[in-house]
Amino acid sequence: MRLKILPALHGLYERGELPPDMRVLGVSRRAWSDEELRSYIHEVLPKAEEPFLTHFSFLQGDAGHPATFVALAR
């Protein structure tokens, strides 16, 4: 994610090629908040500013548990 996806998304964002209402939802078993995910992204992409970071949210979950997919649907 940090080597390819995040830089690619940031480049698209900087060129105005992403929809303004675009959302990226990170899912992991890790117990992160939205702010912790955004902090991680800012560490990976120090030039990323707040407007870009607000497009990212986090959901704690496990792909092996159906409850994760129920939460994703919400």
C-alpha positions in Angstrom: 0.0 0.0 0.0 2.7 2.5 1.0 4.9 1.9 -2.0 2.4 1.9 -4.9 -1.2 2.7 -3.9 -0.8 5.7 -1.7 1.7 7.5 -4.0 -0.6 6.8 -7.0 -3.7 8.1 -5.2 -1.8 11.2 -4.1 -0.6 11.8 -7.6 -4.1 11.5 -9.0 -5.4 13.8 -6.3 -2.8 16.5 -7.0 -3.7 16.4 -10.7 -7.4 16.8 -9.8 -8.2 13.4 -11.3 -10.1 12.0 -8.4 -13.8 12.7 -7.6 -14.2 15.2 -4.8 -16.3 12.7 -2.8 -13.9 9.8 -3.2 -13.5 7.6 -0.1 -10.8 5.1 0.7 -11.6 2.7 3.5 -8.7 0.8 5.1 -9.6 -2.5 6.7 -7.3 -4.5 9.0 -7.4 -6.4 12.3 -5.2 -3.6 13.7 -7.1 -1.4 16.1 -6.6 2.0 14.4 -8.7 5.1 14.4 -9.2 7.2 11.3 -6.7 9.7 12.7 -4.1 6.9 13.2 -4.5 5.8 9.6 -4.2 9.4 8.4 -1.1 9.9 10.5 0.4 6.7 9.0 -0.4 8.0 5.5 1.2 11.4 6.3 4.4 9.5 7.5 4.5 7.7 4.2 3.7 10.8 2.2 5.0 13.8 4.1 3.7 16.2 1.4 0.1 14.9 1.8 -2.0 17.7 3.2 -5.2 17.5 5.3 -7.7 17.8 2.3 -6.2 14.6 0.8 -6.0 12.8 4.2 -9.7 13.4 4.9 -10.6 11.0 2.1 -9.3 8.1 4.2 -11.2 6.2 7.0 -10.4 3.0 8.9 -12.5 0.0 9.9 -11.1 -2.7 12.2 -12.1 -6.1 10.9 -11.0 -9.5 9.7 -11.7 -10.9 6.3 -12.4 -14.3 7.8 -15.4 -13.0 9.8 -18.7 -12.2 8.2 -19.3 -9.3 10.7 -16.5 -7.4 8.9 -18.5 -7.5 5.6 -21.7 -6.4 7.4 -19.8 -3.4 8.8 -18.4 -2.7 5.3 -21.9 -2.6 3.9 -22.9 0.0 6.4 
